[in-house]
């Protein structure tokens, strides 16, 4: 599985073992972070401070309004290949 459609399939239809794989887990966490942040902002709940580590930095940048949702997810999906090799 190499493309974003594969990630989508694993998130919704994959096994526990598949979703635990970093190449699927990290984009799934990023997606969840973006969706949750967007829902909170729609309810008028905004963070005063944000922080993140590793790929979480991009979710923090989204929450701070530095990145938009598309760029946040593109970066996370692109970076996942690099982190698989670590």
C-alpha positions as CSV (number, residue, x, y, z in Angstrom):
1,X,0.0,0.0,0.0
2,X,1.6,3.2,-1.1
3,X,-0.9,6.0,-1.7
4,X,-3.3,8.1,0.4
5,X,-6.3,5.9,-0.7
6,X,-4.5,3.0,1.1
7,X,-4.2,5.1,4.2
8,X,-8.0,5.8,4.1
9,X,-8.7,2.1,3.6
10,X,-6.6,1.1,6.6
11,X,-8.1,3.8,8.8
12,X,-11.7,2.6,8.0
13,X,-11.3,-1.0,7.2
14,X,-7.8,-2.1,8.4
15,X,-6.8,-4.4,11.2
16,X,-5.5,-3.3,14.5
17,X,-2.0,-4.4,13.4
18,X,-2.2,-2.3,10.2
19,X,-3.3,0.9,12.0
20,X,-0.4,0.5,14.5
21,X,2.1,0.7,11.6
22,X,3.7,4.1,11.7
23,X,3.0,4.8,8.0
24,X,-0.7,4.6,8.8
25,X,-0.9,5.7,12.4
26,X,0.8,9.1,11.9
27,X,-1.4,10.3,9.1
28,X,-4.5,9.0,11.0
29,X,-3.4,10.9,14.1
30,X,-2.8,14.1,12.0
31,X,-6.2,13.7,10.4
32,X,-7.9,13.3,13.8
33,X,-6.0,16.3,15.2
34,X,-7.1,18.5,12.2
35,X,-10.8,17.4,12.4
36,X,-10.9,17.8,16.2
37,X,-9.3,21.3,16.0
38,X,-11.7,22.3,13.3
39,X,-14.7,21.2,15.3
40,X,-13.5,23.0,18.4
41,X,-12.9,26.2,16.4
42,X,-16.4,26.0,15.0
43,X,-17.7,25.9,18.5
44,X,-15.7,29.0,19.4
45,X,-13.1,27.1,21.4
46,X,-9.6,28.2,20.5
47,X,-6.3,27.3,22.1
48,X,-4.2,30.0,23.8
49,X,-1.1,28.0,23.3
50,X,-0.1,25.0,21.1
51,X,2.9,22.7,21.0
52,X,3.8,19.6,19.2
53,X,6.7,17.2,18.8
54,X,7.8,15.5,15.6
55,X,4.8,15.3,13.2
56,X,2.6,16.8,15.9
57,X,4.3,20.1,15.2
58,X,2.3,20.4,12.0
59,X,-1.0,19.8,13.9
60,X,0.1,22.5,16.3
61,X,0.9,24.8,13.4
62,X,-2.6,24.1,12.0
63,X,-4.2,24.9,15.4
64,X,-2.2,28.2,15.6
65,X,-3.5,29.1,12.1
66,X,-0.1,29.0,10.5
67,X,-1.0,26.1,8.2
68,X,-4.3,25.4,6.6
69,X,-5.8,21.9,6.8
70,X,-4.8,20.8,3.3
71,X,-1.2,21.8,3.8
72,X,-1.1,20.2,7.3
73,X,-2.3,16.9,5.9
74,X,-0.2,17.0,2.8
75,X,2.9,17.5,4.9
76,X,2.0,14.7,7.2
77,X,1.2,12.2,4.4
78,X,4.4,13.1,2.6
79,X,6.6,12.9,5.7
80,X,5.2,9.5,6.7
81,X,7.4,7.8,4.0
82,X,10.5,9.4,5.5
83,X,9.6,8.3,9.0
84,X,9.0,4.7,7.9
85,X,12.6,4.3,7.1
86,X,13.8,5.4,10.6
